[in-house]
Amino acid sequence: MVLGLQDFSRQDLETVQAAGEKLQIQVLGLARIAEDVSRELARATIDSVTVLGALHASAVVKAALALSCVKCSSAITRGTATQLRSDPRLGRPVQTHY
């Protein structure tokens, strides 16, 4: 669990991929995935994401992660949590507040 800011560059994820590993991202604060990270690289290297705060990533990467059933708890300032999940009927990610 990282408290504060955690950045993931394309090079970071390529290193993880070369090692044959997957990340379980847990951040209390801000998690940022670089804009040049492809959907394929994100899906190949990120096993799960739990963020209490904010997740900054391209729309393509967020959609790829949502389709992989990855959680993202956000909206901490509103006192709510959000789970980003895939809705197969819509073919796109949706947010569920709990």
C-alpha positions in Angstrom: 0.0 0.0 0.0 1.4 3.4 -1.1 0.4 6.5 0.8 0.6 9.6 -1.4 1.6 9.5 -5.1 2.5 6.4 -7.2 3.5 6.8 -10.8 3.7 3.9 -13.3 5.6 4.7 -16.5 5.6 2.6 -19.7 9.2 1.5 -18.8 8.1 0.4 -15.3 5.4 -1.8 -16.8 7.7 -3.2 -19.5 10.1 -4.2 -16.8 7.3 -5.9 -14.9 6.3 -7.7 -18.1 9.8 -8.8 -18.8 10.0 -10.3 -15.4 6.8 -12.2 -16.0 5.1 -10.5 -13.0 1.8 -8.7 -12.4 1.1 -5.7 -10.2 -1.5 -5.4 -7.4 -1.7 -1.6 -7.2 -2.9 -0.3 -3.8 -2.7 3.5 -3.3 -4.2 5.8 -0.8 -3.8 9.1 -2.6 -3.1 9.4 -6.4 -2.1 6.6 -8.8 -0.9 7.7 -12.2 -0.4 5.5 -15.2 1.5 7.2 -18.0 -0.3 8.3 -21.1 1.9 6.2 -23.4 0.9 2.9 -21.7 -1.1 0.8 -24.1 -4.2 -1.2 -23.3 -2.3 -4.4 -24.0 0.6 -3.5 -21.7 -1.8 -2.5 -18.8 -3.8 -5.7 -19.1 -0.6 -7.8 -19.3 1.0 -6.2 -16.2 -1.7 -5.0 -13.8 -3.6 -7.7 -11.9 -5.6 -5.4 -9.7 -6.0 -1.7 -8.8 -7.4 -0.4 -5.5 -7.2 3.4 -5.2 -8.7 5.4 -2.4 -8.3 8.8 -3.9 -7.8 9.3 -7.7 -6.6 7.2 -10.6 -5.2 9.2 -13.5 -4.8 7.1 -16.7 -5.9 7.4 -20.3 -9.5 6.4 -21.1 -8.2 3.4 -23.1 -6.2 2.1 -20.1 -9.1 2.7 -17.7 -11.4 0.8 -20.0 -8.9 -2.1 -20.4 -8.6 -2.3 -16.6 -12.3 -2.2 -16.0 -12.8 -5.0 -18.5 -10.4 -7.0 -16.4 -12.6 -6.5 -13.4 -10.3 -4.1 -11.7 -11.5 -2.1 -8.7 -10.9 1.6 -8.3 -12.2 3.2 -5.1 -12.3 6.9 -5.6 -14.2 10.1 -4.6 -12.7 10.1 -1.1 -13.4 13.8 -0.7 -17.1 13.0 -1.1 -17.0 10.3 1.4 -18.0 7.6 -1.1 -16.2 4.8 -2.8 -16.6 3.9 -6.5 -16.0 0.5 -8.1 -15.1 0.6 -11.7 -16.4 -2.6 -13.4 -17.4 -3.9 -16.8 -21.0 -4.2 -17.8 -21.2 -6.8 -20.6 -24.6 -5.5 -21.7 -23.2 -2.0 -22.4 -19.8 -3.1 -23.5 -18.1 -0.4 -21.5 -17.1 0.3 -17.9 -19.6 1.7 -15.5 -19.2 3.1 -12.0 -21.1 1.7 -9.0 -21.2 3.8 -5.8 -21.4 2.1 -2.5 
